[in-house]
Structure formats: structure tokens, C-alpha cells
Amino acid sequence: MDPNRFRANQQINNLPPSPRDDFSQPSPPDHYIPPKKVKKSKWWVGVVILIVVVIIGGGAWLYSSSHKTPPKKIVASKKIVIKPKKVVSTQNLPVIPSSSHTSVAYGLTFSYPTSWNVVDSGSAPLLVTSPVMNLIADTGKTELGQIVLTISQPNLLPSGFTATSVAVLNSQKLAYTKPTAVQAADTYISFVQYPSTTVVGGLNGIYVSGNYGYQKDQQIPASNINQINPLIYFSFYSCASSACPLTTRQPLTISISQWNNASFKDPILLILKSLSFS
């Protein structure tokens, strides 16, 4: 058999395919960009929305125009006038028939009840003495007695007033009725119990304490009171009779409850409030 018999056929079979026989699409090049699809414009949708908005807005305007709320009638409010309460000044209280005394030696003027007696020699302490009255002693017993106002130079405290004296009541601030240009507008008055007094609530003297105020049971330094010029205080005495001569009267400790008695308190306040210093 001829070995080359099929060689021709083999060569035919090895030939490259004919272009006409290859129906596959050629691959696009690497730099190829496919064209974008063009969407159809839907402009008519926007027009429809705009028409709907106009129709709704116009309808709302027509409705609100036909249903307007009538304006409320404004009624003028009545003017309310509050009258201030009448304030009663306590500066001139209490109202007691009084006289006035001016002391050249101590440079002051004050009012005092006409029933009281003033002794002012110019050099010794000035004394203003009440008439004999009933006073309640620290023992609770009612006794005949007198109230005595003493005005003196500083550093002349009674011997009973020592460093351990205490306040038997809270100090009270008192306003002067007619203070002068050289005078403070007010002062404290303090209620003093001397160490020799052992009864609770016993009162030995009422002192003008200036800027010094004390709480109940607080110690009152004698040095604070001694520097006040002039020294002004009230003390109390027992009387053996209605005449009450100076030779027979004795120092008396009274009950602090006396301060609640107007007949005792008011004359003292009258004198203290009226003090005017020159």
C-alpha cells in the first residue's frame, strides 16, 4: 500500500479554516467604550405635578378666604388702683405728756415725762428719776420702787457691773427720733444682769450699748460699755415708802417681765428715742 496515499488529504485537513466558515464575532479592542443608552425625557410628569400643586393651593386659598374668623372684640380692662396702707411711724411713740431738757455739760437734749424729776448740776452725773411706782422684783414680789436714768462721763459703771455680766434678753435696736449730723441714726439697748444676781431673768440695768448688741445669756464685757460717751443707763431702786428718800432707797433687781408692761417701758423709750447729741 502506498504510504503517501493519504498525505494529500492530511494536508487538506490541516489547512486553516476559511474566513467564511468562522461565524463568531470578533472581540472588541481594549479601548472600546460602548455607547450610553439615551433615556427618553419624561417632562410631562413634572408638568402634571405642577398643575396638581396649583390646583390644591388655589383651592386652599379659596377655602380660607371664605372661612375667615371674625376679629375678637377688644374690651378695655379696668384699671385697678391699690391704695397703700397707712404706715404708722413709731418714732414719736409713745405719746406721753413730756418736757424737754438740754444739758450743756453732756452736750445733749432729751424729752422726759412731766411726772419725772431732772437733777443736772453740770459736774456730777445727770439723774432723771421716776415717781414711785409698783415694780415686780426678780423674786416675783411687787414692791414700791423707782426708775432712775443716769447720764455720766465714760468709765463710771456701777460697781456691780463686772466682766461676767450677761444679757438677760436679746439687745434691741432703737432709732432716734431726731438724730443730729454728729449722731448715729440708731443704737442698741442691752438688758444687763450683774453676777451678784442669781435669779434667772433678773434685770439690774438697761444700757445704751451703741453698736454693741448681745444675745440672751451672752457675756457683756464691761470694757465695751465703759467706752461709750456719755454713759447712759437705767437702774432700779426699792422704796420703803411713797416718799422714797435717797437715804433709804436700795438697788433693786426687777423681773425682765417688766419690759412687757407699757407703764414701765414707754417712759424709758420716750427718753431714749428723743436723745439728740450736739
PAVEXKOL-894300 format. One line per 4 residues: number of its first residue (from 1); for each residue x, y, z of N, C-alpha, C. Coordinates in steps of 0.001 Angstrom, whole numbers, padded with zeros to 6 digits. Layout:
<atoms>
NUM = X/Y/Z/X/Y/Z/X/Y/Z; ...
</atoms>
This chain:
<atoms>
1 = 000876/-001182/000000/000000/000000/000000/000897/001210/000000; 000382/002235/-000667/001217/003424/-000816/001104/004228/000452; 002212/004508/001134/002172/005271/002397/001836/006701/002171; 001990/007242/001062/001676/008656/000798/000283/008835/000268
5 = -000415/007779/000348/-001744/007834/-000272/-002619/008893/000388; -002592/008947/001681/-003488/009890/002395/-002806/011193/002786; -001627/011415/002281/-000885/012611/002669/-001578/013861/002152; -002070/013734/000952/-002738/014913/000392/-003945/015276/001225
9 = -004676/014291/001603/-005879/014554/002429/-005503/015124/003793; -004421/014638/004320/-003965/015147/005613/-003566/016602/005494; -002963/016928/004423/-002594/018340/004251/-003809/019204/004122; -004817/018697/003471/-006068/019468/003330/-006710/019669/004672
13 = -006681/018608/005431/-007297/018709/006790/-006547/019683/007694; -005305/019882/007441/-004513/020778/008304/-004536/022239/007857; -005241/022531/006798/-005324/023905/006322/-006125/024769/007310; -005822/026036/007429/-006609/026933/008331/-008004/027114/007821
17 = -008925/027277/008683/-010322/027368/008247/-010531/028602/007390; -011476/028505/006576/-011814/029608/005673/-012536/030695/006450; -012255/031926/006126/-012946/033031/006804/-014421/032906/006714; -014919/032357/005675/-016365/032231/005505/-016950/031206/006457
21 = -016104/030281/006897/-016620/029232/007770/-016657/029696/009245; -016027/030834/009645/-015966/031286/011050/-017010/032376/011265; -018123/031980/011890/-019242/032921/012106/-019212/033611/013476; -018204/033439/014267/-018121/034094/015595/-017762/035586/015441
25 = -018255/036411/016399/-017992/037862/016361/-016586/038137/016843; -015955/039099/016159/-014591/039435/016599/-014617/040158/017969; -013618/039957/018799/-013521/040622/020133/-013204/042092/019941; -013891/042958/020691/-013635/044400/020547/-012270/044731/021098
29 = -011690/045801/020647/-010386/046213/021199/-010522/046669/022643; -009353/046722/023330/-009373/047039/024768/-009861/048453/025051; -009650/049411/024149/-010033/050805/024413/-011452/051108/023998; -012215/050111/023648/-013577/050314/023156/-014510/050626/024324
33 = -015354/051688/024191/-016366/052069/025207/-017720/052012/024555; -018622/051184/025106/-019941/051059/024471/-020722/052348/024627; -021517/052733/023705/-022311/053976/023791/-023410/053857/024841; -023666/055009/025572/-024732/055024/026588/-026092/055059/025932
37 = -027018/054400/026666/-028391/054404/026166/-029054/055711/026501; -029704/056323/025655/-030373/057605/025855/-031783/057349/026348; -032020/057869/027650/-033359/057678/028210/-034291/058712/027628; -035489/058293/027475/-036491/059199/026943/-036912/060193/028024
41 = -036978/061456/027743/-037364/062503/028698/-038828/062365/029073; -039071/062469/030445/-040450/062397/030931/-040848/063758/031469; -040720/064811/030670/-041047/066174/031095/-042504/066355/031430; -043316/065552/030850/-044763/065696/031083/-045147/065361/032530
45 = -044309/064543/033211/-044610/064198/034606/-044496/065448/035483; -043438/066240/035275/-043264/067475/036053/-044386/068450/035830; -044844/068526/034588/-045932/069445/034275/-047190/069045/035036; -047458/067742/035061/-048653/067248/035756/-048586/067574/037247
49 = -047402/067366/037861/-047237/067650/039298/-047455/069124/039583; -046909/069997/038711/-047064/071428/038903/-048523/071835/038835; -049274/071238/037872/-050697/071571/037723/-051454/071155/038981; -051133/069972/039511/-051827/069478/040705/-051563/070398/041895
53 = -050302/070838/042069/-049954/071734/043181/-050711/073046/043079; -050793/073611/041840/-051509/074868/041640/-052981/074718/041994; -053562/073583/041585/-054998/073360/041852/-055242/073246/043355; -054382/072493/044069/-054559/072313/045522/-054369/073636/046251
57 = -053306/074386/045877/-053051/075667/046530/-054183/076646/046322; -054723/076706/045098/-055819/077625/044836/-057060/077256/045618; -057317/075953/045731/-058485/075529/046497/-058356/075891/047972; -057132/075709/048510/-056922/076051/049919/-057114/077537/050146
61 = -056627/078365/049231/-056776/079821/049370/-058233/080236/049336; -059009/079634/048392/-060436/079954/048297/-061174/079548/049566; -060787/078391/050157/-061460/077912/051374/-061170/078822/052548; -059897/079195/052693/-059536/080052/053828/-060146/081435/053692
65 = -060314/081937/052452/-060902/083254/052234/-062373/083273/052623; -063043/082163/052374/-064478/082097/052653/-064779/081721/054089; -063757/081318/054875/-063972/080890/056273/-063072/081674/057225; -062918/082945/056990/-062102/083770/057881/-062798/083946/059233
69 = -062005/083850/060345/-062536/084036/061697/-062669/085535/061969; -063849/085987/062341/-064021/087427/062604/-063138/087860/063759; -062564/089047/063709/-061677/089527/064789/-062432/089655/066101; -061724/089306/067190/-062330/089395/068511/-062462/090854/068926
73 = -063521/091133/069638/-063753/092477/070139/-062878/092712/071358; -062112/093745/071315/-061196/094054/072415/-061924/094934/073423; -061998/094422/074659/-062651/095178/075726/-061571/095773/076614; -061632/097046/076806/-060622/097717/077636/-060732/097225/079068
77 = -059582/096827/079638/-059574/096328/081011/-059661/097491/081991; -060297/097207/083131/-060432/098244/084138/-059114/098434/084872; -058758/099639/085130/-057528/099953/085854/-057749/099738/087338; -056910/098882/087922/-057035/098567/089339/-056036/099408/090118
81 = -056517/100150/091040/-055660/101007/091856/-055617/100438/093267; -054410/100104/093712/-054238/099575/095061/-053751/100703/095955; -054525/101031/096912/-054152/102111/097814/-053165/101593/098853; -052038/102280/099007/-051066/101834/100010/-051631/101968/101416
85 = -051247/101007/102249/-051688/101056/103634/-050977/102186/104361; -051702/102802/105227/-051125/103886/106008/-050131/103321/107008; -048923/103817/106952/-047881/103356/107851/-047802/104289/109047; -047921/103704/110218/-047848/104491/111437/-046407/104487/111932
89 = -045804/105634/112005/-044430/105738/112468/-044359/105511/113974; -043348/104760/114375/-043147/104506/115799/-042105/105459/116380; -041634/106387/115549/-040595/107288/116019/-041072/108160/117178; -042335/108593/117129/-042828/109511/118155/-043677/108814/119217
93 = -043697/107485/119176/-044436/106735/120183/-043497/106393/121333; -043977/106289/122566/-045366/106512/122985/-045700/107995/123169; -047000/108292/123182/-047445/109678/123395/-047646/109871/124899; -046739/110592/125503/-046771/110850/126950/-046527/112344/127159
97 = -047293/112976/128026/-047004/114392/128333/-045555/114534/128777; -044824/115409/128095/-043392/115467/128364/-042859/116890/128353; -041676/117006/128916/-040914/118246/128900/-039579/117960/128247; -038818/119010/127978/-037515/118847/127335/-036426/119424/128227
101 = -035271/118774/128195/-034134/119261/128980/-032877/119235/128115; -032083/120284/128191/-030811/120366/127484/-029687/120434/128517; -028728/119563/128360/-027577/119544/129258/-026361/120079/128522; -025830/121196/128990/-024639/121788/128383/-023428/120922/128702
105 = -023383/120390/129899/-022228/119601/130330/-022051/118342/129479; -023152/117739/129082/-023071/116485/128322/-023407/116672/126839; -023749/117884/126450/-023994/118175/125044/-025133/117382/124432; -026258/117353/125129/-027413/116609/124603/-028717/117233/125075
109 = -029772/116885/124360/-031134/117304/124693/-032021/116070/124657; -033004/116011/125534/-033917/114864/125549/-035265/115291/126115; -036274/114486/125811/-037603/114682/126384/-037787/113682/127528; -038630/114035/128474/-038901/113132/129602/-040317/113382/130091
113 = -040957/112393/130716/-042316/112587/131217/-042354/113704/132266; -043397/114491/132213/-043508/115633/133147/-043571/115180/134602; -043947/113946/134837/-044033/113435/136207/-042672/113007/136756; -041640/112997/135899/-040294/112613/136340/-039534/113865/136780
117 = -038436/113653/137490/-037664/114771/138040/-036244/114735/137501; -035720/115904/137049/-034373/116014/136493/-033477/116758/137477; -032286/116184/137714/-031267/116841/138524/-030005/116909/137685; -029611/118130/137317/-028435/118321/136458/-027603/119457/137032
121 = -026544/119098/137764/-025694/120103/138398/-024599/120602/137468; -024367/119893/136375/-023359/120310/135420/-022047/119584/135579; -021736/119106/136785/-020470/118402/137012/-020692/116949/137413; -021671/116693/138274/-021982/115324/138703/-022832/114645/137634
125 = -023008/113342/137765/-023892/112661/136812/-025292/113265/136811; -025865/113322/135615/-027237/113832/135443/-028200/112709/135814; -029206/113006/136646/-030164/111997/137106/-031581/112404/136723; -032334/111442/136209/-033754/111653/135908/-034499/110540/136633
129 = -035363/110915/137576/-035988/109936/138469/-037498/109895/138261; -038022/108675/138202/-039459/108478/138033/-040184/108662/139360; -041493/108859/139314/-042254/108831/140570/-042262/107410/141135; -042656/107271/142374/-042737/105938/142984/-043825/105144/142269
133 = -043510/103914/141935/-044442/103033/141212/-044274/101605/141697; -045187/100752/141276/-045076/099338/141606/-044141/098655/140603; -043160/097960/141120/-042219/097196/140292/-042215/095752/140753; -042110/094835/139783/-042059/093416/140115/-040602/093014/140288
137 = -040232/092579/141464/-038865/092171/141755/-038575/090824/141104; -037282/090448/141046/-036907/089164/140447/-037461/087983/141236; -037878/088233/142484/-038484/087180/143311/-039956/086973/142960; -040502/087884/142108/-041913/087809/141759/-042794/088667/142650
141 = -042215/089252/143680/-042955/090081/144623/-043063/091513/144085; -044225/092139/144258/-044413/093521/143837/-043945/094454/144943; -043115/095426/144607/-042548/096354/145576/-042677/097784/145089; -042675/098720/146038/-042614/100128/145672/-041197/100430/145212
145 = -041099/101160/144113/-039756/101436/143618/-039717/102613/142671; -038528/102903/142161/-038303/103992/141216/-037363/103541/140104; -037531/104192/138949/-036608/104022/137827/-035738/105262/137786; -034417/105069/137666/-033506/106211/137645/-032625/106149/136399
149 = -032650/107221/135597/-031759/107361/134447/-030503/108083/134899; -029347/107514/134586/-028072/108136/134907/-027322/108445/133616; -026851/109679/133450/-026001/110088/132329/-024705/110615/132934; -023586/109986/132567/-022310/110365/133182/-021178/110269/132172
153 = -020020/110665/132603/-018819/110505/131792/-018506/109005/131663; -017744/108591/130630/-017407/107166/130487/-016544/106666/131645; -016438/105348/131744/-015636/104668/132770/-016177/104869/134187; -017485/105088/134311/-018106/105237/135637/-019259/104238/135806
157 = -019030/103002/135369/-020056/101968/135519/-020295/101665/136995; -021512/101236/137356/-021771/100802/138731/-020845/099653/139108; -020518/099547/140394/-019580/098518/140854/-020092/097105/140586; -021390/096947/140508/-021953/095605/140271/-021741/095106/138848
161 = -021458/096034/137917/-021255/095648/136516/-019811/095185/136359; -019618/093873/136297/-018271/093304/136157/-018147/092589/134819; -016971/091980/134620/-016671/091328/133343/-017576/090144/133050; -018225/089583/134072/-019073/088401/133862/-020566/088744/133845
165 = -020897/090008/133648/-022304/090377/133474/-022816/089778/132173; -024115/089465/132131/-024690/088802/130959/-025943/089531/130497; -026326/089245/129251/-027577/089775/128696/-028717/088861/129135; -029724/089444/129757/-030861/088667/130222/-031969/088621/129157
169 = -031747/089385/128091/-032680/089454/126961/-031876/089880/125743; -032313/089527/124560/-031616/089980/123349/-031615/091509/123272; -030478/092076/122877/-030420/093529/122691/-031425/093959/121624; -031915/095181/121730/-032875/095713/120768/-032322/096991/120142
173 = -032548/097132/118843/-032095/098346/118147/-033178/099413/118232; -032761/100597/118584/-033690/101709/118785/-033280/102871/117891; -034226/103430/117141/-033968/104565/116242/-034248/105875/116971; -033317/106813/116842/-033524/108134/117440/-034573/108909/116638
177 = -035371/109713/117345/-036430/110476/116674/-035868/111580/115785; -034911/112343/116299/-034318/113446/115536/-032797/113439/115712; -032112/112496/115079/-030653/112461/115224/-030019/113671/114539; -028931/114168/115107/-028215/115298/114528/-027161/114804/113548
181 = -026443/115762/112930/-025425/115405/111935/-024246/114676/112559; -024023/114854/113849/-022884/114197/114516/-023325/112950/115277; -024525/112520/115037/-025113/111432/115818/-025503/110267/114913; -025310/109056/115401/-025767/107872/114655/-027293/107874/114606
185 = -027839/107213/113594/-029300/107183/113433/-029976/106287/114462; -029236/105319/114982/-029836/104380/115934/-028785/103851/116904; -029240/103072/117852/-028350/102482/118849/-028967/101190/119371; -028135/100330/119933/-028635/099154/120648/-028868/099541/122106
189 = -029891/098932/122690/-030041/098977/124136/-029939/097542/124628; -029210/097339/125735/-028939/095994/126228/-029459/095838/127655; -029929/094645/127953/-030562/094327/129231/-029578/093485/130051; -029067/094072/131144/-027914/093512/131836/-028298/092910/133190
193 = -027723/091750/133443/-027824/091116/134760/-026424/091047/135365; -026279/091563/136586/-024979/091556/137254/-024697/090158/137828; -023429/089814/138009/-023072/088491/138547/-023647/088218/139938; -023881/089250/140717/-024420/089053/142065/-025871/088593/142058
197 = -026542/088753/140912/-027936/088325/140789/-027965/086870/140343; -028587/086018/141165/-028609/084577/140875/-029953/084106/140340; -030970/084940/140450/-032302/084553/139980/-032349/084646/138457; -032821/083582/137813/-032939/083585/136356/-033963/084637/135926
201 = -033569/085493/134980/-034485/086528/134499/-034445/087790/135328; -033428/087932/136169/-033306/089151/136965/-032627/090253/136158; -033205/091454/136184/-032698/092586/135406/-032162/093654/136348; -030886/094039/136170/-030268/095071/137008/-030160/096417/136326
205 = -030078/096435/135009/-029946/097717/134327/-030207/097613/132839; -030647/098731/132244/-030847/098844/130794/-029848/099878/130312; -028953/099473/129403/-027822/100311/128996/-027900/100661/127507; -027546/101899/127178/-027305/102260/125783/-025952/101668/125425
209 = -025946/100719/124480/-024699/099999/124153/-024150/100339/122774; -024657/101394/122165/-024119/101860/120881/-024210/100814/119793; -023063/100485/119198/-023034/099499/118116/-022949/098064/118619; -022911/097890/119940/-022781/096552/120511/-024160/095973/120831
213 = -024456/094824/120229/-025693/094100/120511/-025340/092714/121019; -026174/092167/121919/-025855/090887/122559/-027073/089967/122552; -026792/088669/122431/-027838/087658/122526/-028074/087304/123988; -029260/086795/124249/-029607/086377/125613/-028560/085397/126143
217 = -028122/085599/127393/-027137/084782/128111/-025703/085016/127632; -025492/085914/126691/-024137/086230/126252/-023482/087192/127236; -022191/086988/127491/-021470/087893/128386/-021335/089275/127742; -021442/090313/128570/-021312/091692/128102/-020048/092274/128727
221 = -018983/092449/127964/-017736/092988/128526/-017945/094411/129046; -017526/094645/130264/-017650/095987/130845/-016867/097005/130031; -015757/096556/129410/-014936/097481/128618/-015700/098033/127424; -016623/097253/126839/-017414/097737/125696/-018354/098866/126104
225 = -018984/098713/127252/-019960/099707/127702/-019253/100931/128281; -018141/100708/128951/-017421/101804/129618/-016898/102858/128652; -016684/102478/127390/-016106/103437/126442/-017151/104312/125764; -018425/104040/126002/-019481/104848/125382/-019544/106200/126088
229 = -019586/107255/125292/-019548/108617/125825/-020696/109456/125246; -021601/109951/126103/-021647/109721/127552/-022244/108350/127874; -022020/107926/129102/-022559/106658/129587/-024018/106886/129984; -024931/106067/129432/-026371/106264/129662/-026990/104929/130062
233 = -027631/104909/131235/-028259/103646/131660/-029384/103910/132661; -030294/102941/132745/-031392/102973/133720/-031123/101909/134777; -031345/102266/136022/-031258/101303/137121/-032524/101425/137968; -032673/100528/138961/-033940/100416/139692/-033667/100375/141198
237 = -034620/100979/141959/-034440/101070/143404/-035754/100734/144090; -035628/100147/145266/-036801/099871/146101/-036994/101029/147073; -038232/101289/147407/-038559/102398/148307/-039299/101867/149534; -038955/102397/150671/-039620/101981/151897/-041000/102624/152023
241 = -041192/103769/151363/-042476/104469/151424/-042680/105228/150124; -043832/105849/150005/-044139/106612/148796/-043272/107846/148666; -042678/108310/149766/-041776/109463/149723/-040440/109073/149109; -039965/107876/149416/-038739/107289/148872/-037547/108252/148947
245 = -037116/108629/150133/-035940/109497/150234/-034682/108781/149780; -033721/109527/149288/-032489/108939/148754/-031746/108137/149809; -031881/108509/151045/-031126/107836/152105/-031653/106449/152422; -032869/106163/152005/-033453/104864/152366/-033620/103915/151175
249 = -033537/104409/149987/-033769/103524/148842/-032561/102626/148600; -032842/101424/148075/-031811/100419/147859/-031878/099898/146413; -030718/099476/145851/-030751/098889/144496/-031715/097701/144458; -032433/097606/143359/-033449/096558/143217/-033251/095811/141892
253 = -033272/094474/141983/-033269/093663/140765/-034715/093362/140418; -035124/093727/139218/-036520/093513/138822/-036621/092344/137853; -037834/091879/137643/-038076/090798/136689/-038059/091355/135266; -037465/090604/134348/-037422/091045/132952/-038822/091142/132363
257 = -039807/090526/133003/-041192/090607/132528/-041723/092037/132585; -041074/092911/133359/-041488/094316/133423/-041402/094993/132068; -040506/094496/131202/-040337/095120/129892/-041591/094975/129025; -042473/094068/129397/-043741/093891/128672/-044841/094808/129209
261 = -044539/095569/130263/-045515/096464/130882/-045351/097856/130277; -046391/098358/129611/-046309/099650/128922/-046010/100799/129866; -046567/100786/131072/-046343/101887/132012/-044884/101947/132467; -044173/100827/132357/-042744/100785/132676/-041902/101083/131435
265 = -042263/100496/130323/-041454/100556/129098/-041565/101893/128376; -042775/102431/128242/-042997/103613/127403/-042213/104849/127850; -042159/105189/129138/-041351/106360/129528/-039871/106192/129212; -039353/104971/129342/-037948/104718/129023/-037693/104942/127535
269 = -038579/104419/126690/-038433/104593/125240/-038561/106058/124842; -039455/106786/125512/-039621/108212/125216/-038300/108950/125412; -037627/108705/126512/-036373/109393/126801/-035284/108979/125817; -035138/107669/125599/-034055/107169/124748/-034215/107613/123302
273 = -035402/107534/122755/-035626/107915/121361/-035402/109399/121121; -035665/110206/122146/-035572/111654/121975/-034165/112196/122153; -033214/111358/122543/-031841/111824/122747/-031279/112462/121467; -030782/113671/121606/-030217/114406/120483/-028894/114999/120928
277 = -027785/114594/120253/-026444/114994/120668/-025932/116148/119803; -025305/117098/120425/-024757/118251/119714/-023251/118130/119570
</atoms>
